[in-house]
Amino acid sequence: MSSEFDYDLVIIGAGVGGHGAALHAVNYGLKTAIIEAADMGGTCVNRGCIPSKALLAASGRVRELRNAHHLKSLGIQVGNVEFDRQAIANHADNLVSKIQGDLTNSLKRLGVDIIRGWGKVAGTQKVSVTTDNGEKTITAQDIILCPGSVPFVPPGIEVDGKTVFTSDQGVKLESLPQWIAIIGSGYIGLEFSDIYTALGCEVTMIEALDVLMPGFDRDIAKLAERVLIAPRDIETKVGIYAKRIIPGSPVVIELADFQTKEDIEVLEVDACLVATGRIPATKNLGLDSVGVELDKRNFIPVNDSMAVLSDGEVVPHLWAIGDANGKMMLAHAASGQGIVAVDNILGKGKKVDYRSIPAAAFTHPEVSYVGLTETAAQELGLAEGFEIATSKSYFKGNSKALAENEADGIAKVIYRQDTGEVLGVHIFGLHASDLIHEASAAVANRQSVQKLAHLVHAHPTLSEVLDEAYKRAIAS
């Protein structure tokens, strides 16, 4: 774009967001460099999505093969099922190595310069990089920041990485404690409870808020609790928080009432996973050199175009994507934001449609959703003057789910009564993470239940769960 700069685009952070932005930029002929101080692939590839899904795949097979009642109903008998913890851990580690290598090679193959070191903004259109060989400054027409996030550890909790740990260490599966406490019942806590119980561990799940799975639609959460928690070796404590956690053997957890802060009891467990969310990794990025201040939660302020803001005004040629801007802390959201940022660098005027970005918890069975919860849709309706409605269908009425003997599940569609526009879809059941993408496309295109109800789905497939929900909507 300009010969006066070392690069057209410099990207700080080689996670999924940075990788997606780099590939998109190269497609448009931008001379691009990507700077990474730690592991190529960031959290998703090394400590998040990829290794956790490998663990879920292996432990899920163990759960399935040990479910003698389920197999017998299909006419199958299996003998004693054994597993090797280290081999399962190796499966996750090997997958990380493969994906990390594929990601790095794809950048190299397309001519993206990979610079290993700590990158930060050093002024307008300048980046300083601290490497093993010292510090150097490079210039760029545009800079994209995607430093990612790190696990949040609440005050009073001491992490030693062995007996008290976050998901960063949990994905390594270095041990299978007989009794493990999991702090938090969000998607990270749910997925690890699925892994640990499948492999024979007892779990105590501690949730500070007054309901389990607080971020999920309540109809989905209620059924998921009956299937994913109640029948498994999981004790739950709701409205209670870990006031203090002391690593050791045993791990000592001091519990208190979340509302009154009164002490309740002391647990002594073999290990503790802290799954209390993530916070942006936005320290030491040099933002002060261009007059940018982080918001109250330490996110980088951006507009819908991914341009960084200072006192509400756009900072020229500086963009931020992914977990660090706090818009939607999902790997695929970061990738989408990276593409939008590059499009806007090229003057295309794009924005991210967050409502159409799906999310999933890869439990057995899975949870997925896209768009608004019923509560959020009601609030939007009050603000904009329309009524909402919901329709539900159940996996127990789906031929494919019955053939699999996996009939626990529900699909819920939330829509406007006046126009029929789909505002949100929530699914709990077999392959929910795959099924949600039909709904995601519908939300992205602002389609109505009237139109969706007349689409023809292959029979017998799980996708007919959504088909039935749409048809019920127009019949009501």
C-alpha positions as CSV (number, residue, x, y, z in Angstrom):
1,M,0.0,0.0,0.0
2,S,2.9,2.4,0.7
3,S,6.6,2.1,0.3
4,E,7.3,4.4,3.2
5,F,6.5,1.6,5.7
6,D,8.2,-1.7,6.5
7,Y,4.8,-3.4,6.2
8,D,1.3,-2.7,5.1
9,L,0.0,-4.5,8.2
10,V,1.6,-5.7,11.4
11,I,-0.4,-8.0,13.7
12,I,0.5,-8.4,17.3
13,G,-0.6,-11.8,18.5
14,A,-0.7,-15.0,16.5
15,G,-3.9,-16.6,17.9
16,V,-6.9,-17.6,15.9
17,G,-7.8,-13.9,15.4
18,G,-4.4,-12.8,14.3
19,H,-4.0,-15.8,12.0
20,G,-7.4,-15.1,10.3
21,A,-6.5,-11.5,9.8
22,A,-3.1,-12.3,8.3
23,L,-4.5,-14.8,5.8
24,H,-7.2,-12.3,4.7
25,A,-4.7,-9.5,4.4
26,V,-2.4,-11.6,2.2
27,N,-5.3,-12.5,0.0
28,Y,-5.6,-8.8,-0.8
29,G,-1.9,-8.3,-1.4
30,L,-0.9,-6.6,1.8
31,K,2.6,-7.1,3.0
32,T,2.0,-8.6,6.4
33,A,4.0,-9.5,9.5
34,I,2.7,-11.2,12.6
35,I,4.4,-10.9,16.0
36,E,4.1,-13.6,18.7
37,A,5.9,-13.8,22.1
38,A,4.7,-17.2,23.2
39,D,2.9,-20.1,21.4
40,M,1.8,-19.8,17.8
41,G,-2.0,-20.3,17.8
42,G,-2.6,-18.6,21.1
43,T,-5.0,-19.8,23.8
44,C,-7.4,-21.7,21.4
45,V,-4.8,-23.9,19.9
46,N,-2.5,-24.5,22.9
47,R,-4.6,-24.2,26.0
48,G,-8.3,-24.0,25.0
49,C,-10.5,-25.1,22.2
50,I,-8.2,-27.7,20.6
51,P,-6.8,-29.7,23.5
52,S,-10.1,-29.6,25.5
53,K,-12.0,-31.0,22.5
54,A,-9.4,-33.8,22.2
55,L,-9.9,-34.6,25.9
56,L,-13.7,-34.5,25.5
57,A,-13.6,-36.8,22.5
58,A,-11.5,-39.4,24.3
59,S,-13.4,-39.2,27.6
60,G,-16.7,-39.2,25.7
61,R,-15.8,-42.5,24.1
62,V,-15.0,-43.9,27.6
63,R,-18.4,-42.7,28.9
64,E,-20.2,-44.2,26.0
65,L,-18.5,-47.6,26.2
66,R,-19.1,-47.8,29.9
67,N,-22.8,-47.1,29.6
68,A,-23.8,-50.7,29.6
69,H,-27.5,-49.8,29.8
70,H,-27.4,-47.6,26.7
71,L,-25.4,-50.1,24.7
72,K,-27.6,-53.0,25.7
73,S,-30.6,-51.1,24.4
74,L,-28.9,-51.1,21.0
75,G,-28.2,-54.8,21.3
76,I,-24.5,-54.3,22.1
77,Q,-22.4,-55.8,24.9
78,V,-18.9,-54.6,25.7
79,G,-16.5,-56.0,28.3
80,N,-14.5,-54.1,30.8
81,V,-13.4,-50.7,29.3
82,E,-10.0,-49.4,30.4
83,F,-8.1,-46.3,29.4
84,D,-4.6,-44.8,29.8
85,R,-4.7,-41.3,31.2
86,Q,-1.3,-40.4,29.8
87,A,-2.3,-41.7,26.3
88,I,-5.4,-39.5,26.4
89,A,-3.2,-36.5,27.5
90,N,-0.8,-37.4,24.6
91,H,-3.7,-37.4,22.2
92,A,-4.5,-33.8,23.2
93,D,-0.8,-32.8,23.1
94,N,-0.3,-34.3,19.7
95,L,-3.3,-32.5,18.3
96,V,-2.0,-29.2,19.6
97,S,1.4,-29.8,17.9
98,K,-0.3,-30.7,14.6
99,I,-2.7,-27.7,14.6
100,Q,0.1,-25.3,15.7
101,G,2.4,-26.6,13.0
102,D,-0.4,-26.3,10.3
103,L,-1.2,-22.7,11.4
104,T,2.5,-21.7,11.3
105,N,3.1,-23.3,8.0
106,S,0.1,-21.7,6.4
107,L,1.5,-18.3,7.3
108,K,4.9,-19.1,6.0
109,R,3.5,-20.6,2.8
110,L,1.6,-17.4,2.0
111,G,4.6,-15.1,2.8
112,V,3.6,-13.7,6.1
113,D,6.7,-12.7,8.1
114,I,6.7,-14.3,11.6
115,I,8.5,-12.3,14.2
116,R,9.1,-14.0,17.5
117,G,9.2,-11.6,20.4
118,W,7.1,-9.2,22.5
119,G,5.4,-6.6,20.3
120,K,3.8,-3.3,21.4
121,V,2.8,0.0,20.0
122,A,5.6,2.5,20.0
123,G,3.8,5.5,18.5
124,T,1.6,6.2,15.5
125,Q,2.2,3.4,12.9
126,K,5.2,2.1,14.9
127,V,5.7,-1.2,16.7
128,S,8.6,-2.1,18.9
129,V,9.6,-5.8,19.2
130,T,11.7,-7.2,22.1
131,T,13.5,-10.3,21.0
132,D,16.3,-12.5,22.4
133,N,18.6,-10.3,20.3
134,G,17.4,-7.0,21.7
135,E,14.8,-4.5,20.6
136,K,13.9,-3.2,17.2
137,T,11.2,-0.9,15.8
138,I,9.2,-1.6,12.7
139,T,6.7,0.6,10.9
140,A,3.4,-0.3,9.4
141,Q,0.6,1.4,7.6
142,D,-1.9,-0.3,10.0
143,I,-1.5,-2.3,13.2
144,I,-3.9,-4.9,14.5
145,L,-3.7,-5.8,18.2
146,C,-4.9,-9.3,19.2
147,P,-3.1,-10.2,22.5
148,G,-5.9,-12.5,23.7
149,S,-6.8,-13.3,27.3
150,V,-5.8,-15.2,30.4
151,P,-7.8,-17.2,33.0
152,F,-9.3,-15.0,35.7
153,V,-8.4,-16.1,39.3
154,P,-10.6,-14.4,41.9
155,P,-9.0,-12.8,45.0
156,G,-8.3,-15.3,47.8
157,I,-7.5,-18.2,45.4
158,E,-3.9,-19.3,45.3
159,V,-2.9,-21.3,42.1
160,D,0.0,-23.6,42.2
161,G,-0.6,-25.2,38.8
162,K,-0.7,-28.7,40.3
163,T,-3.3,-29.1,43.0
164,V,-5.1,-25.8,42.2
165,F,-5.1,-24.9,38.6
166,T,-6.9,-23.2,35.7
167,S,-7.9,-24.6,32.3
168,D,-4.4,-23.7,31.1
169,Q,-3.0,-26.6,33.2
170,G,-6.2,-28.6,33.2
171,V,-6.0,-29.4,29.4
172,K,-2.7,-31.2,30.1
173,L,-4.6,-33.8,32.2
174,E,-1.5,-34.5,34.4
175,S,-3.7,-36.3,37.0
176,L,-7.1,-37.7,37.7
177,P,-7.9,-36.6,41.3
178,Q,-10.4,-38.8,43.1
179,W,-12.3,-35.7,44.2
180,I,-12.0,-32.4,42.4
181,A,-13.8,-29.1,43.0
182,I,-14.6,-27.0,40.0
183,I,-15.2,-23.3,40.6
184,G,-17.8,-22.0,38.1
185,S,-20.5,-23.7,36.1
186,G,-20.0,-21.9,32.8
187,Y,-18.9,-23.7,29.6
188,I,-15.4,-24.3,30.9
189,G,-16.6,-25.8,34.2
190,L,-19.2,-27.9,32.3
191,E,-16.8,-29.3,29.8
192,F,-14.2,-30.3,32.5
193,S,-16.9,-31.8,34.7
194,D,-17.9,-33.9,31.6
195,I,-14.2,-35.0,31.2
196,Y,-13.5,-35.8,34.8
197,T,-16.7,-37.7,35.6
198,A,-16.3,-39.8,32.4
199,L,-12.9,-40.8,33.7
200,G,-14.1,-41.7,37.2
201,C,-13.5,-38.6,39.3
202,E,-16.0,-37.2,41.8
203,V,-16.8,-33.5,41.2
204,T,-18.1,-30.7,43.5
205,M,-19.2,-27.8,41.3
206,I,-19.3,-24.4,43.1
207,E,-21.3,-21.6,41.6
208,A,-21.4,-18.1,43.1
209,L,-24.6,-17.0,41.4
210,D,-28.0,-18.3,42.3
211,V,-28.4,-20.7,39.4
212,L,-26.2,-23.3,37.7
213,M,-25.1,-22.4,34.1
214,P,-26.1,-18.7,34.6
215,G,-25.0,-17.7,31.1
216,F,-27.4,-20.1,29.3
217,D,-31.1,-19.8,28.4
218,R,-33.0,-21.1,31.4
219,D,-35.1,-23.7,29.6
220,I,-31.8,-25.1,28.1
221,A,-30.0,-24.9,31.4
222,K,-32.8,-26.8,33.3
223,L,-32.7,-29.7,31.0
224,A,-28.9,-29.7,30.7
225,E,-28.7,-29.8,34.5
226,R,-31.0,-32.9,34.6
227,V,-28.8,-34.7,32.0
228,L,-25.2,-33.4,32.5
229,I,-25.1,-32.9,36.2
230,A,-27.9,-34.7,38.2
231,P,-27.2,-38.3,37.1
232,R,-23.4,-37.9,37.3
233,D,-21.1,-38.0,40.2
234,I,-21.4,-34.2,40.7
235,E,-22.3,-32.4,43.9
236,T,-23.4,-28.8,43.3
237,K,-23.2,-25.8,45.6
238,V,-25.1,-22.7,44.3
239,G,-25.0,-19.2,45.7
240,I,-21.7,-20.0,47.3
241,Y,-18.3,-18.8,46.5
242,A,-14.7,-19.9,47.3
243,K,-13.6,-17.2,49.8
244,R,-10.1,-18.8,50.0
245,I,-8.4,-21.7,48.3
246,I,-5.1,-23.1,49.7
247,P,-3.1,-25.5,47.5
248,G,-1.7,-28.7,48.9
249,S,-2.6,-32.2,49.8
250,P,-5.5,-31.8,50.6
251,V,-6.6,-28.6,48.9
252,V,-8.5,-26.5,51.5
253,I,-11.4,-24.5,50.2
254,E,-13.2,-22.0,52.5
255,L,-16.7,-21.5,51.3
256,A,-19.0,-18.5,52.1
257,D,-22.5,-17.3,51.1
258,F,-22.2,-15.1,48.1
259,Q,-24.9,-12.6,49.3
260,T,-24.2,-12.4,53.0
261,K,-20.4,-13.3,52.9
262,E,-21.0,-15.5,55.9
263,D,-18.7,-18.5,56.3
264,I,-20.5,-21.8,55.5
265,E,-18.0,-24.7,55.5
266,V,-14.5,-25.8,54.7
267,L,-13.9,-28.5,52.0
268,E,-10.8,-30.6,51.7
269,V,-10.5,-32.1,48.2
270,D,-7.7,-33.6,46.1
271,A,-7.6,-30.9,43.5
272,C,-9.4,-27.7,42.4
273,L,-10.0,-26.3,38.9
274,V,-10.7,-22.6,38.8
275,A,-13.0,-22.0,35.9
276,T,-14.2,-18.5,36.6
277,G,-13.8,-16.9,33.2
278,R,-11.1,-15.0,31.4
279,I,-9.7,-11.5,31.4
280,P,-7.9,-9.5,28.6
281,A,-4.2,-9.8,28.3
282,T,-3.8,-6.0,27.6
283,K,-0.8,-5.0,29.8
284,N,2.4,-3.7,28.3
285,L,1.0,-3.1,24.8
286,G,2.3,0.5,24.6
287,L,-1.2,2.0,24.2
288,D,-0.2,5.1,26.2
289,S,2.1,6.0,23.4
290,V,-0.9,6.8,21.2
291,G,-3.1,8.2,24.0
292,V,-5.4,5.1,24.5
293,E,-6.7,4.1,27.9
294,L,-8.2,0.7,28.7
295,D,-11.8,0.6,29.9
296,K,-12.8,-0.2,33.5
297,R,-12.4,-4.0,32.8
298,N,-9.1,-3.5,31.0
299,F,-10.5,-4.1,27.6
300,I,-9.2,-2.1,24.6
301,P,-12.1,0.2,23.5
302,V,-13.1,-0.3,19.9
303,N,-16.0,0.6,17.6
304,D,-18.0,-1.8,15.5
305,S,-15.4,-1.5,12.8
306,M,-12.7,-2.8,15.2
307,A,-10.9,0.6,15.2
308,V,-9.3,1.5,18.5
309,L,-10.9,4.5,20.3
310,S,-9.4,7.2,22.5
311,D,-12.0,9.3,24.4
312,G,-14.6,8.0,21.9
313,E,-12.5,9.1,18.8
314,V,-10.9,6.7,16.3
315,V,-7.2,6.3,16.6
316,P,-6.0,6.2,13.0
317,H,-4.5,3.0,11.7
318,L,-4.9,1.1,15.0
319,W,-7.3,-1.8,15.4
320,A,-8.0,-4.4,18.1
321,I,-9.7,-7.8,17.8
322,G,-10.5,-10.9,19.8
323,D,-10.7,-11.4,23.6
324,A,-8.8,-8.2,24.3
325,N,-11.7,-5.9,23.1
326,G,-14.3,-7.8,25.2
327,K,-17.0,-7.8,22.5
328,M,-17.4,-11.6,22.3
329,M,-14.7,-13.8,23.9
330,L,-14.8,-16.7,21.4
331,A,-12.0,-17.9,19.1
332,H,-14.2,-17.8,16.0
333,A,-15.5,-14.4,16.9
334,A,-11.9,-13.2,17.0
335,S,-11.3,-14.6,13.5
336,G,-14.4,-12.9,12.2
337,Q,-13.3,-9.6,13.7
338,G,-9.9,-10.0,12.1
339,I,-11.5,-10.3,8.7
340,V,-13.7,-7.3,9.3
341,A,-10.7,-5.2,10.5
342,V,-8.8,-6.0,7.4
343,D,-11.8,-5.2,5.2
344,N,-12.0,-1.8,6.9
345,I,-8.3,-1.2,6.4
346,L,-9.1,-1.7,2.8
347,G,-12.0,0.8,3.0
348,K,-14.8,-1.7,2.7
349,G,-16.9,-0.4,5.6
350,K,-17.7,-3.8,7.2
351,K,-19.1,-4.5,10.7
352,V,-19.4,-7.6,12.9
353,D,-22.9,-9.1,13.3
354,Y,-22.5,-10.5,16.8
355,R,-26.1,-11.7,17.0
356,S,-25.4,-14.3,14.3
357,I,-22.2,-15.7,15.9
358,P,-22.9,-19.1,17.4
359,A,-21.4,-20.6,20.6
360,A,-21.2,-24.1,22.0
361,A,-20.3,-26.2,25.0
362,F,-18.9,-29.6,23.8
363,T,-20.4,-31.7,26.6
364,H,-22.1,-35.0,26.0
365,P,-24.7,-34.1,24.8
366,E,-23.8,-30.6,23.6
367,V,-25.2,-27.2,24.2
368,S,-25.3,-24.5,21.5
369,Y,-26.9,-21.2,20.9
370,V,-27.0,-18.2,18.6
371,G,-28.6,-14.8,19.1
372,L,-30.5,-13.6,22.1
373,T,-31.8,-15.4,25.1
374,E,-35.5,-15.1,25.9
375,T,-34.7,-12.5,28.6
376,A,-32.6,-10.4,26.3
377,A,-35.2,-10.6,23.5
378,Q,-37.9,-9.5,25.9
379,E,-35.8,-6.5,26.9
380,L,-35.2,-5.6,23.2
381,G,-38.9,-6.0,22.5
382,L,-39.8,-3.6,25.4
383,A,-37.2,-1.1,24.0
384,E,-38.4,-1.3,20.4
385,G,-42.1,-1.9,20.9
386,F,-42.7,-5.5,19.8
387,E,-43.8,-8.8,21.4
388,I,-41.7,-12.0,21.3
389,A,-42.7,-15.6,21.2
390,T,-41.0,-18.9,21.5
391,S,-41.4,-22.4,20.1
392,K,-39.8,-25.6,21.3
393,S,-39.3,-29.1,19.9
394,Y,-37.8,-32.1,21.5
395,F,-35.2,-34.7,20.4
396,K,-37.5,-37.4,21.8
397,G,-39.8,-36.8,18.8
398,N,-36.9,-37.0,16.3
399,S,-36.5,-40.3,14.4
400,K,-32.7,-40.0,14.1
401,A,-32.2,-39.2,17.8
402,L,-34.4,-42.2,18.6
403,A,-32.4,-44.4,16.3
404,E,-29.3,-43.4,18.2
405,N,-31.1,-43.8,21.5
406,E,-30.0,-40.3,22.3
407,A,-33.3,-38.6,22.8
408,D,-32.4,-36.2,25.6
409,G,-32.6,-32.7,24.0
410,I,-34.5,-29.6,23.1
411,A,-34.4,-26.9,20.5
412,K,-35.9,-23.5,21.4
413,V,-36.6,-20.7,18.9
414,I,-37.2,-17.1,20.0
415,Y,-38.8,-14.8,17.4
416,R,-40.8,-11.6,16.9
417,Q,-44.5,-12.1,16.9
418,D,-45.1,-9.4,14.3
419,T,-42.6,-10.2,11.6
420,G,-41.5,-13.7,12.6
421,E,-37.9,-12.7,12.6
422,V,-35.7,-15.2,14.5
423,L,-33.9,-13.5,17.3
424,G,-32.3,-16.5,19.0
425,V,-32.0,-20.3,18.9
426,H,-30.8,-22.5,21.7
427,I,-30.2,-26.2,21.4
428,F,-29.3,-29.0,23.9
429,G,-28.8,-32.4,22.5
430,L,-26.8,-34.7,20.2
431,H,-24.6,-32.7,17.8
432,A,-26.0,-29.4,18.9
433,S,-22.8,-27.6,18.0
434,D,-23.3,-28.6,14.3
435,L,-27.0,-28.1,14.2
436,I,-26.7,-24.4,15.4
437,H,-25.2,-23.2,12.1
438,E,-28.5,-23.5,10.2
439,A,-30.0,-21.2,12.8
440,S,-26.9,-18.9,12.7
441,A,-27.4,-18.4,9.0
442,A,-31.1,-17.7,9.6
443,V,-30.2,-15.0,12.2
444,A,-27.6,-13.5,10.0
445,N,-30.1,-13.2,7.1
446,R,-32.8,-12.0,9.5
447,Q,-35.1,-14.7,8.3
448,S,-38.6,-15.3,9.6
449,V,-40.0,-18.5,11.0
450,Q,-42.6,-18.4,8.2
451,K,-39.9,-18.8,5.6
452,L,-37.9,-21.3,7.6
453,A,-40.8,-23.5,8.2
454,H,-41.2,-24.2,4.5
455,L,-37.6,-25.4,4.0
456,V,-37.3,-29.1,3.4
457,H,-34.9,-31.0,5.6
458,A,-33.5,-34.5,4.9
459,H,-35.3,-37.3,6.8
460,P,-34.3,-38.8,9.1
461,T,-31.8,-36.3,10.4
462,L,-31.3,-34.4,13.7
463,S,-31.8,-31.1,11.7
464,E,-35.5,-31.9,11.7
465,V,-35.5,-30.8,15.4
466,L,-35.2,-27.2,14.1
467,D,-37.6,-27.9,11.3
468,E,-40.2,-28.9,13.8
469,A,-39.6,-25.9,16.0
470,Y,-40.1,-23.6,13.0
471,K,-43.3,-25.4,12.0
472,R,-44.6,-25.2,15.6
473,A,-43.9,-21.4,15.6
474,I,-46.2,-20.8,12.6
475,A,-48.9,-23.2,13.9
476,S,-49.2,-21.4,17.2
